[in-house]
Amino acid sequence: MLRKRVRAAGRIRRPAASITLLAATVALLALTVAGPVVARAAAPPAAKPRPFMAQTTVTSVDLSGKTLTARVVKGNRPMKASIGKDVTFAVGDSAVIVKIGEDGAATIGLGGLVAGDRVLVTGRVDRTNPAAPLYKAWLIIDRGPVPLKT
């Protein structure tokens, strides 16, 4: 179609004014639409709490603060960075704490955990503040004290 608009000099005629007007309209429309999008993109997305599982050894229990501090021995991906470190777990009222003994399993309270016990902790880690992640435990399984190596 453009080839039909050939001048005598052999150049193709282009309607420069309409192309410029079209480009200006598209740029103005893009700025109008992208303005609020850029403002929304500046806010970081909320980090989704991830489930964790960790094999730990209890170091201390705070009954008034409802927290359990334990050294992580093994863990899944969210706990890999904490292996070998002491981590504080928040224990809510709905958390289930189970003690496994020779005569079976029984539900106990947070006060039933003793320093030195091997504990499996399951819950969710909230990393909205990456410098200080919050570990919320919903299941704690106490397997008794760490056996002595002979």
C-alpha positions in Angstrom: 0.0 0.0 0.0 2.9 2.3 0.8 4.5 1.5 -2.5 1.6 3.0 -4.4 2.5 6.4 -2.7 5.8 6.7 -4.5 7.0 10.1 -5.5 8.7 10.9 -8.7 12.1 10.9 -7.0 11.6 7.2 -6.0 11.1 7.8 -2.2 8.2 6.3 -0.3 5.8 8.9 1.2 5.2 8.5 4.9 2.7 10.6 6.7 5.2 11.9 9.4 2.7 14.0 11.2 0.2 11.2 11.9 3.0 8.8 13.0 4.4 11.5 15.4 0.8 12.1 16.8 0.3 8.4 17.2 3.6 7.9 19.0 2.8 10.8 21.4 -0.6 9.4 22.1 0.8 6.0 22.9 3.5 7.5 25.2 1.0 9.6 27.0 -1.3 6.6 27.5 1.6 4.5 28.7 2.6 7.1 31.3 -1.0 7.4 32.4 -1.5 3.6 32.9 2.1 2.9 34.1 2.1 5.6 36.8 -0.1 3.7 39.3 1.5 0.4 38.3 5.0 1.7 39.2 3.7 3.0 42.5 2.3 -0.4 43.4 5.4 -2.2 42.2 7.5 -0.3 44.7 5.9 -2.0 47.7 7.6 -5.5 48.3 5.3 -8.4 48.1 4.4 -10.0 51.5 6.4 -13.2 52.1 4.2 -16.3 52.3 4.8 -18.3 55.5 6.5 -21.5 54.7 6.1 -24.8 56.6 9.2 -26.1 58.4 10.3 -29.3 60.1 13.3 -29.4 62.4 15.0 -32.0 64.6 16.3 -30.1 67.5 17.8 -30.4 71.0 16.0 -28.2 73.7 18.2 -25.6 75.3 15.6 -23.7 77.3 11.9 -23.3 77.8 10.2 -20.0 78.7 6.7 -20.7 80.1 5.7 -17.0 80.6 6.7 -16.1 77.0 5.4 -19.4 75.6 8.7 -20.0 73.7 11.0 -22.9 73.2 14.7 -22.4 72.4 16.4 -25.3 70.8 19.6 -26.0 68.7 18.7 -27.2 65.2 20.3 -30.5 64.3 18.5 -31.3 61.0 15.8 -29.6 59.0 14.0 -29.1 55.7 14.8 -26.2 53.3 13.4 -23.3 55.4 15.6 -24.5 58.3 18.8 -25.2 56.4 20.3 -21.8 57.3 19.6 -22.5 61.0 21.4 -25.8 61.3 23.8 -25.7 64.3 22.2 -22.5 65.7 19.8 -21.9 68.5 16.4 -20.9 67.3 13.4 -19.6 69.3 10.1 -21.1 68.5 6.8 -19.4 69.4 4.4 -22.0 70.9 0.8 -20.9 70.7 -2.2 -22.2 72.8 -3.3 -24.4 69.9 0.1 -26.1 69.5 0.1 -29.9 70.3 3.0 -31.2 72.4 3.4 -34.9 72.5 5.9 -37.0 74.6 6.9 -40.4 73.3 8.0 -42.8 76.0 8.4 -46.5 76.5 4.7 -46.9 77.3 3.4 -44.9 74.4 2.7 -41.3 73.6 1.0 -38.7 75.8 0.0 -35.1 75.4 2.0 -32.8 77.7 2.3 -29.0 78.3 5.2 -26.8 77.4 6.5 -27.3 81.0 7.0 -31.0 80.3 9.9 -30.2 78.0 13.4 -30.3 79.6 16.7 -29.0 78.4 18.6 -31.8 76.6 15.4 -33.5 75.2 15.4 -34.4 71.5 12.4 -32.6 69.9 10.9 -32.7 66.5 9.3 -29.3 65.8 6.8 -28.6 62.9 5.3 -25.3 62.1 5.5 -22.2 59.8 8.2 -19.6 59.4 7.2 -16.1 58.8 10.0 -14.2 56.9 8.3 -10.8 56.5 11.3 -9.5 58.4 14.3 -11.5 56.9 16.6 -10.3 59.6 14.5 -11.9 62.4 12.2 -14.7 61.0 9.4 -15.8 63.3 9.1 -19.5 63.8 5.5 -20.6 64.9 5.3 -24.2 66.1 2.1 -26.1 65.9 3.4 -29.7 66.7 6.2 -30.6 69.0 7.2 -34.2 69.5 9.5 -34.9 72.5 11.5 -38.1 72.1 13.3 -37.9 75.4 16.9 -37.0 76.3 19.8 -37.3 74.0 21.5 -40.6 74.5 25.0 -40.5 75.8 27.7 -41.7 73.4 29.8 -44.6 74.8 
